[in-house]
Amino acid sequence: MRNYARFIPGEEIGAVEHWNFGAVDTAALKLAAQVKAVEKATDQVKEDELKQAGYAEGFIQGHAQATLESQRQISEFIATQGQEAAQHFGQIFVTTQSQLADAEQVMARGVLELACELARQVLRHELSVNPNALQSVIREALGLLVAENKSALVRLNPLDLEVLEEVLRTEFSTLSLTLLADAAVTRGGCLIESAGTVVDGTLEKRWMRAIANLGLNSPWEDAVVEQ
């Protein structure tokens, strides 16, 4: 094809194709649609970003509010129910301590009572096999009574008197002793009188004095079985 500066010769006009504007319009519309789609997508992204930012801000605010509310509730609990709970637990602790102390006292008393019963059995056995154990009691009582008086009345269980009469008269030969058998006196005990003064050396009395030092009040109970 030859190039002409100003016009196309008539003989070549038939070779020129008719210009179709439809193709241009379609391409323009497609381009516009793509641009619009991009803009819409961009707007959607921005909208999503704004929503996410709003969600994040709302979450932060909600979390902060929830934290403040939790702190308020904790403070309120401490101020009201917390104090009540603390007082309740304190009362439980005091009660438990008191119960433990009571239990310890019961256990301690039980141990003392057991020891007391064992001592009772040992003493009974000792008196049954060794009546002379009473001699030291009589000696101590006479030492208190006859410092100024030289006479005394000694009441003994008949079985003890049978065993101790000769021994006592020999040991206290310088005294005027009246030895009297008295079945009302439990074996292992004695009653000594001098110048209107009486020393109660009965087994029951001596036993009660001994266990009173332990805070107990347990009678001698049955008399020692006489042999």
C-alpha positions as CSV (number, residue, x, y, z in Angstrom):
1,M,0.0,0.0,0.0
2,R,1.2,3.4,-0.9
3,N,1.2,6.4,1.5
4,Y,-0.5,9.6,0.5
5,A,-0.1,12.9,2.3
6,R,-3.5,14.4,1.9
7,F,-6.1,12.1,0.4
8,I,-6.8,8.6,-0.8
9,P,-7.4,8.1,-4.5
10,G,-10.8,6.9,-5.5
11,E,-9.5,3.7,-7.0
12,E,-8.3,2.6,-3.5
13,I,-11.3,3.6,-1.6
14,G,-13.0,0.3,-2.2
15,A,-10.1,-1.4,-0.5
16,V,-10.7,0.4,2.8
17,E,-12.8,-1.6,5.3
18,H,-15.7,-0.1,7.1
19,W,-14.8,1.0,10.7
20,N,-16.8,-0.9,13.3
21,F,-17.3,1.2,16.5
22,G,-19.0,-1.6,18.3
23,A,-15.7,-3.3,19.1
24,V,-14.4,-0.1,20.6
25,D,-17.5,0.4,22.7
26,T,-17.4,-3.2,24.0
27,A,-13.8,-2.9,25.0
28,A,-14.5,0.4,26.7
29,L,-17.4,-1.1,28.6
30,K,-15.3,-4.0,29.7
31,L,-12.5,-1.7,30.8
32,A,-15.0,0.4,32.7
33,A,-16.6,-2.7,34.3
34,Q,-13.1,-3.9,35.4
35,V,-12.3,-0.5,36.8
36,K,-15.6,-0.4,38.6
37,A,-15.0,-3.9,39.9
38,V,-11.6,-2.9,41.1
39,E,-13.0,0.1,42.8
40,K,-15.8,-2.0,44.4
41,A,-13.2,-4.5,45.6
42,T,-11.1,-1.7,46.9
43,D,-14.1,-0.2,48.7
44,Q,-15.0,-3.7,50.1
45,V,-11.4,-4.1,51.4
46,K,-11.5,-0.7,53.0
47,E,-14.9,-1.5,54.5
48,D,-13.7,-4.8,55.8
49,E,-10.6,-3.1,57.3
50,L,-12.8,-0.6,59.0
51,K,-15.1,-3.3,60.3
52,Q,-12.1,-5.3,61.6
53,A,-10.7,-2.1,63.2
54,G,-14.1,-1.5,64.7
55,Y,-14.3,-5.1,66.0
56,A,-10.8,-4.8,67.4
57,E,-11.6,-1.5,69.1
58,G,-14.8,-2.9,70.4
59,F,-13.1,-6.0,71.7
60,I,-10.5,-3.9,73.5
61,Q,-13.1,-1.7,75.0
62,G,-15.2,-4.7,76.0
63,H,-12.2,-6.4,77.5
64,A,-11.3,-3.3,79.4
65,Q,-14.9,-3.0,80.7
66,A,-15.0,-6.6,81.6
67,T,-11.8,-6.3,83.5
68,L,-13.1,-3.3,85.4
69,E,-16.3,-5.1,86.1
70,S,-14.4,-8.1,87.4
71,Q,-12.3,-5.9,89.6
72,R,-15.4,-4.2,90.9
73,Q,-17.0,-7.5,91.7
74,I,-13.9,-8.8,93.4
75,S,-13.7,-5.7,95.5
76,E,-17.3,-6.0,96.3
77,F,-16.9,-9.6,97.2
78,I,-13.9,-8.8,99.5
79,A,-15.9,-6.0,101.1
80,T,-18.9,-8.1,101.8
81,Q,-19.0,-11.9,101.2
82,G,-15.2,-12.1,101.5
83,Q,-15.2,-10.7,105.0
84,E,-18.1,-13.0,105.9
85,A,-16.3,-16.0,104.5
86,A,-13.1,-15.0,106.3
87,Q,-15.0,-14.6,109.6
88,H,-16.7,-18.0,108.9
89,F,-13.4,-19.7,108.3
90,G,-12.0,-18.0,111.3
91,Q,-14.8,-19.3,113.5
92,I,-14.2,-22.8,112.0
93,F,-10.5,-22.5,112.8
94,V,-11.2,-21.4,116.4
95,T,-13.8,-24.2,116.8
96,T,-11.4,-26.8,115.4
97,Q,-8.6,-25.6,117.7
98,S,-10.9,-25.7,120.7
99,Q,-12.1,-29.2,119.7
100,L,-8.4,-30.3,119.3
101,A,-7.6,-28.9,122.7
102,D,-10.6,-30.7,124.2
103,A,-9.6,-33.9,122.5
104,E,-6.0,-33.5,123.9
105,Q,-7.4,-32.9,127.4
106,V,-9.6,-36.0,127.1
107,M,-6.7,-38.1,125.9
108,A,-4.4,-36.7,128.6
109,R,-7.1,-37.4,131.2
110,G,-7.5,-40.9,129.8
111,V,-3.8,-41.5,130.1
112,L,-3.8,-40.3,133.7
113,E,-6.8,-42.4,134.6
114,L,-5.1,-45.4,133.1
115,A,-2.0,-44.7,135.0
116,C,-4.1,-44.2,138.1
117,E,-5.7,-47.6,137.7
118,L,-2.4,-49.3,137.1
119,A,-1.0,-47.7,140.3
120,R,-4.1,-48.9,142.2
121,Q,-3.4,-52.4,141.1
122,V,0.3,-52.2,141.9
123,L,-0.5,-50.8,145.3
124,R,-3.0,-53.5,146.1
125,H,-0.6,-56.2,145.1
126,E,2.2,-54.6,147.2
127,L,0.0,-54.4,150.3
128,S,-1.1,-58.0,149.8
129,V,2.4,-59.3,149.7
130,N,4.2,-56.8,151.9
131,P,2.1,-55.6,154.9
132,N,5.2,-54.0,156.3
133,A,4.8,-51.2,153.7
134,L,2.3,-49.6,156.2
135,Q,5.1,-49.3,158.8
136,S,6.6,-46.2,157.2
137,V,3.1,-44.5,157.3
138,I,2.7,-45.2,161.0
139,R,6.3,-44.1,161.7
140,E,5.7,-40.7,160.0
141,A,2.3,-40.1,161.7
142,L,3.7,-40.9,165.2
143,G,6.6,-38.6,164.5
144,L,4.1,-35.8,164.0
145,L,2.0,-36.5,167.0
146,V,4.3,-37.6,169.8
147,A,6.8,-34.8,169.8
148,E,5.4,-33.6,173.1
149,N,3.1,-36.5,174.0
150,K,4.4,-40.0,174.8
151,S,1.1,-41.9,174.2
152,A,-0.9,-42.7,171.1
153,L,-3.7,-44.9,169.9
154,V,-3.2,-46.7,166.6
155,R,-6.1,-48.3,164.9
156,L,-5.2,-51.0,162.3
157,N,-7.0,-53.6,160.2
158,P,-6.9,-56.8,162.2
159,L,-4.7,-58.6,159.6
160,D,-2.2,-55.7,159.6
161,L,-2.2,-55.6,163.4
162,E,-1.4,-59.3,163.5
163,V,1.6,-58.8,161.3
164,L,2.9,-55.4,162.7
165,E,2.1,-55.5,166.4
166,E,5.4,-56.9,167.6
167,V,7.4,-54.8,165.1
168,L,5.7,-51.6,166.2
169,R,6.1,-52.3,169.9
170,T,9.8,-53.0,169.4
171,E,10.4,-49.9,167.3
172,F,8.4,-47.5,169.5
173,S,9.2,-49.1,172.9
174,T,9.7,-45.6,174.4
175,L,6.1,-44.7,173.7
176,S,2.9,-45.7,175.3
177,L,1.2,-47.3,172.3
178,T,-2.3,-48.6,172.3
179,L,-2.7,-50.9,169.3
180,L,-6.4,-51.5,168.4
181,A,-7.8,-53.8,165.8
182,D,-10.5,-52.1,163.8
183,A,-12.2,-53.9,160.9
184,A,-13.5,-50.6,159.6
185,V,-10.0,-49.6,158.7
186,T,-9.0,-50.9,155.2
187,R,-6.0,-53.1,155.1
188,G,-3.0,-50.9,154.3
189,G,-4.3,-47.9,156.3
190,C,-4.4,-46.6,159.9
191,L,-5.9,-44.0,162.2
192,I,-3.6,-42.6,164.9
193,E,-4.9,-40.4,167.8
194,S,-2.8,-38.5,170.3
195,A,-3.9,-35.8,172.7
196,G,-7.1,-35.2,170.8
197,T,-5.4,-35.0,167.4
198,V,-6.2,-37.5,164.7
199,V,-4.0,-38.4,161.7
200,D,-6.0,-40.0,159.0
201,G,-3.6,-42.5,157.4
202,T,-6.3,-44.7,155.9
203,L,-5.6,-46.0,152.4
204,E,-8.6,-44.2,150.9
205,K,-7.5,-40.8,152.3
206,R,-3.9,-41.2,151.2
207,W,-5.0,-42.3,147.8
208,M,-7.3,-39.3,147.3
209,R,-4.5,-36.9,148.3
210,A,-2.1,-38.6,145.9
211,I,-4.3,-38.5,142.8
212,A,-5.6,-35.0,143.7
213,N,-2.1,-33.7,142.7
214,L,-2.8,-35.1,139.2
215,G,-6.1,-33.3,139.0
216,L,-8.1,-36.5,139.4
217,N,-10.9,-37.5,141.7
218,S,-11.1,-41.3,141.6
219,P,-12.0,-43.0,144.9
220,W,-10.1,-46.0,146.0
221,E,-13.3,-47.9,145.3
222,D,-13.3,-51.4,146.7
223,A,-11.2,-52.2,149.7
224,V,-8.1,-54.3,149.3
225,V,-9.1,-57.9,149.3
226,E,-8.1,-59.3,152.7
227,Q,-5.9,-62.3,152.8
